Amino acid sequence: MMNLSDEDNDDEELEDELDFVTNDPVRKYQFKYDDSVCMAHKYPEVEVTDPTKDIQVAPGEGKRPKDLAQEKDWDIKAFPHLHNLSGRNGKDEDRLIKLTDQNYFIQRILNKDQRFARSPTYKYSAVAYLEKQRIQRNINVAGTRGKRVNHEDGDTAYELNDEYTVLEDIKNTPRYWKKVKHEMIAKLEN
């Protein structure tokens, strides 16, 4: 049988050990590697689930993709942290003086309030939107250009032999640099 003095002695040893662990400058910052650090399974491989139930093969099947830039107020929806809390004064806001898209983005980026200028993702999105808009306009115009061809059944069509016509007047495209080169040569010849 154990004496009461043995129990007291065990309690004192336990207290001394706890005091040593908490007050020793080296020991109090040591880490026990066999203890669990977060609320996770210690052995996750033990739990088996059926992996085929979590897979969706075609979640967008049957849906039509939307162009984000064609959606109304896409700039407010994509960057709510930059715009007003009310969601007003976006690109598609009705104004007394109508702003072009390019003037809107210039005003936002060069404004005294620098939050739009400090956001590289906003600037990239604005440039991408404007470039895509220019290309779309050029695609619409390119359909009316070209050589007119009359078919035997009476239909009229236009054949476009130069595919780069769509990129005309859009900076840093092959068609733009070709035009700049020809203008430079013409100026030198004059």
SEVO-103593 format. One line per 10 residues: number of its first residue (from 1); their letters; for each residue x, y, z of C-alpha. Coordinates in Angstrom, 1 decimal, m for minus. Layout:
BEGIN
NUM> a> X,Y,Z  ...
***
This chain:
BEGIN
1> mmnlsdednd> 0.0,0.0,0.0  1.0,3.5,m0.6  1.5,6.0,2.1  0.1,9.5,2.1  3.6,10.8,2.0  4.2,8.9,m1.2  1.1,10.6,m2.8  2.3,13.9,m1.6  5.7,13.2,m2.9  4.2,12.3,m6.3
11> deeledeldf> 2.2,15.5,m6.3  5.3,17.5,m5.6  7.2,15.9,m8.4  4.4,16.6,m10.8  4.3,20.2,m9.7  8.1,20.5,m10.1  7.9,19.0,m13.6  5.1,21.4,m14.6  7.1,24.3,m13.1  10.2,23.2,m15.0
21> vtndpvrkyq> 8.3,22.9,m18.3  6.6,26.3,m18.1  9.5,28.3,m16.7  12.6,26.8,m18.3  13.6,29.2,m21.1  14.5,26.4,m23.6  11.9,23.9,m22.6  8.9,26.2,m22.8  9.4,26.9,m26.5  10.0,23.2,m27.5
31> fkyddsvcma> 7.4,21.5,m29.6  6.1,18.0,m29.2  6.0,16.5,m32.7  3.7,13.5,m31.8  0.9,15.8,m30.6  m1.8,17.0,m33.0  m1.6,20.7,m33.9  m4.9,21.3,m35.5  m8.4,19.9,m35.4  m7.8,17.2,m38.0
41> hkypevevtd> m7.8,13.4,m38.2  m4.5,12.1,m36.9  m4.7,9.2,m39.5  m6.8,10.5,m42.4  m6.0,7.4,m44.6  m8.2,5.3,m42.2  m11.4,7.0,m43.3  m12.4,5.8,m46.7  m14.9,7.7,m48.9  m16.2,6.9,m52.4
51> ptkdiqvapg> m14.3,9.4,m54.6  m16.8,9.0,m57.5  m19.6,10.8,m55.6  m17.6,14.1,m55.3  m16.9,14.4,m59.1  m19.0,16.5,m61.4  m18.3,15.6,m65.0  m19.9,18.6,m66.7  m21.3,21.2,m64.3  m21.8,23.8,m67.2
61> egkrpkdlaq> m23.5,21.4,m69.6  m26.5,22.9,m71.4  m25.7,26.4,m70.3  m24.6,29.2,m72.6  m21.4,30.9,m71.6  m21.6,34.6,m70.9  m19.1,37.2,m71.8  m18.3,39.0,m68.6  m17.5,42.3,m70.4  m21.0,42.3,m72.0
71> ekdwdikafp> m22.7,42.0,m68.6  m24.1,45.2,m67.1  m22.1,46.7,m64.2  m19.4,44.1,m64.5  m16.8,46.5,m63.1  m18.8,47.0,m59.9  m19.5,43.2,m59.6  m15.8,42.3,m60.2  m14.3,45.1,m58.0  m16.9,45.9,m55.2
81> hlhnlsgrng> m14.1,46.8,m52.8  m13.0,49.7,m55.0  m16.4,51.2,m55.8  m18.8,53.0,m53.5  m20.6,50.9,m50.9  m23.9,51.7,m52.6  m22.7,50.2,m55.9  m23.2,53.5,m57.8  m21.1,55.4,m60.3  m20.1,52.3,m62.3
91> kdedrliklt> m19.3,52.2,m66.0  m22.9,51.7,m67.0  m24.4,54.3,m64.7  m26.8,56.8,m66.4  m25.2,60.2,m66.4  m26.2,63.7,m67.6  m23.0,63.8,m69.7  m22.4,60.4,m71.3  m18.9,59.0,m70.8  m17.3,56.7,m73.3
101> dqnyfiqril> m15.9,53.6,m71.8  m12.3,54.7,m72.4  m12.9,58.1,m70.8  m14.6,56.4,m67.8  m11.5,54.2,m67.2  m9.1,57.1,m67.7  m11.1,59.1,m65.1  m11.1,56.3,m62.6  m7.4,55.5,m62.9  m6.2,59.2,m63.0
111> nkdqrfarsp> m8.5,60.3,m60.3  m7.2,62.0,m57.1  m8.4,59.0,m55.2  m5.7,56.4,m56.0  m7.5,53.2,m55.1  m8.2,52.3,m58.8  m4.7,53.2,m59.9  m3.2,51.1,m57.1  m5.1,48.0,m58.3  m3.2,46.2,m61.1
121> tykysavayl> m6.1,43.8,m61.6  m8.5,46.7,m62.2  m6.1,48.3,m64.7  m5.6,45.0,m66.5  m9.3,44.4,m66.7  m10.0,47.8,m68.0  m7.4,47.4,m70.8  m8.6,43.9,m71.7  m12.2,45.2,m71.8  m11.3,48.1,m74.1
131> ekqriqrnin> m9.2,45.9,m76.4  m11.9,43.3,m76.7  m14.4,46.0,m77.4  m12.2,47.3,m80.3  m11.7,43.9,m81.7  m15.5,43.2,m81.6  m16.2,46.5,m83.4  m13.6,45.6,m86.1  m15.2,42.1,m86.5  m18.6,43.7,m87.1
141> vagtrgkrvn> m17.1,46.1,m89.7  m15.0,43.4,m91.3  m18.1,41.5,m92.3  m19.0,44.4,m94.7  m15.6,44.6,m96.2  m14.0,42.5,m98.9  m14.6,41.4,m102.4  m18.2,41.1,m103.4  m19.2,37.8,m104.8  m22.5,37.0,m106.5
151> hedgdtayel> m23.6,33.4,m106.4  m25.6,31.6,m109.1  m28.7,31.4,m106.9  m28.7,35.2,m106.5  m27.1,35.5,m103.1  m24.4,38.1,m102.5  m21.5,37.5,m100.1  m18.3,39.2,m99.2  m15.0,37.3,m99.1  m12.3,38.7,m96.9
161> ndeytvledi> m8.8,37.6,m97.9  m6.9,39.3,m95.2  m7.6,37.8,m91.8  m5.7,40.5,m89.9  m8.1,43.3,m91.0  m9.9,42.7,m87.7  m6.8,43.9,m85.8  m6.5,47.1,m87.8  m5.8,50.2,m85.7  m5.3,48.2,m82.5
171> kntprywkkv> m1.9,48.9,m81.1  0.8,46.2,m80.9  m0.9,43.9,m83.5  0.8,42.8,m86.7  m1.7,44.7,m88.8  m1.1,47.9,m86.8  2.7,47.7,m87.2  2.3,46.9,m90.9  0.3,50.1,m91.4  2.9,52.1,m89.3
181> khemiaklen> 5.7,50.7,m91.5  3.9,51.7,m94.7  3.2,55.2,m93.4  6.9,55.6,m92.4  8.1,54.4,m95.8  5.7,56.8,m97.5  6.9,59.7,m95.4  10.5,58.9,m96.2  9.8,58.8,m99.9  8.2,62.2,m99.8
***
